[in-house]
Structures are given as structure tokens and as C-alpha cells.
Amino acid sequence: MRWSAMAVFLGGAVLMAGCATGAAPGDSVPSHRPSVVRGPSGTLDVVVREPADRGARTVRYLRVEDDAGRSVLERQLRTSPAELSAPLAAARYRVVTWLRSCVSGSCQGATEADLGRAVGICGTQVTIAAGAVARVSVDAPSDGGCAMKSG
């Protein structure tokens, strides 16, 4: 291979590698589309009781994991109060929530790089039965504490 052809080949390889997201295949959280739920299903409703101005200072995350700990659904919620209602296959899940503060002071338009570390982490198990609504309530006072219960 001639040097000019090799330079073009290597340059293309570097360019393509630079476009990668950095996440290993299978590590990203799958998007949740209700139309993908097959078989018996129910609904998960999550309501977070938190200060009304929380969205100005922090971003809340809600994640739903299957029995094996794999993410089924994850949402970044910038408004308060945080709420989620989603159809899911009938099964047992773990619901986890946490906060990340907006280090630049404003959460308006904040990117991942503008957010602090995860704090106020809590979770609970929930079983979604076919045709039923499983409710999870989160108590997240302004002191950064967190408590969850299902039922």
C-alpha cells in the first residue's frame, strides 16, 4: 500500500473512531416504546413528592430495572413534581431514583457535563400484574433524603 493511500485509510479509521459514543454496545439504556410491550402487561405509575422548585436546581432521574438488573426504562425529569406512567410487561422490577445538581446554577439547557454526581439515591421493588396499575410513591424532601414505597 502506498503512503498516501495508507494515510487516507488511517485518517478514515480515526475519523470513524472519533464519531463513536464511547459506550460499549449493549451498555446504553434502551428507548421505551409502549408498542414494543408484548404479552400480558400492566402500568407503572411513579409520583415524586418533592419541593416545587427542585427542577430549577437539580435534575431527577427515574430508572426501571428488570429482575436481572438491566435497565428497561430511564427518564431524566427536569420539571417538578416528577411523574412517570408507563406500560410495562407483567413482571417484577426495581424502580430507582436519584438527583444530580446543576453545577452551573441553572438547569435550563444543562448537559451531562453540567451536572454533579448522583445523590439522594433510593429504590424499591415493584411487581406489575397483567391489567393492573402498580403505584410507587417517592418522598423526596428538600434536605436531599429519599424514601420509596410501592402499593
Secondary structure, DSSP 8 states (H G I E B T S, - for coil): --HHHHHHHHHHHHHHHHTS-S--TT-S-----GGG--SSEEEEEEEEE--TTHHHHEEEEEEEE-TTS-EEEEEEE-SSS-EEEEEEESEEEEEEEEEEEETTS--TT--GGGEEEEEEEEEEEEEE-TT-EEEEEEE--TTS--EEEE-
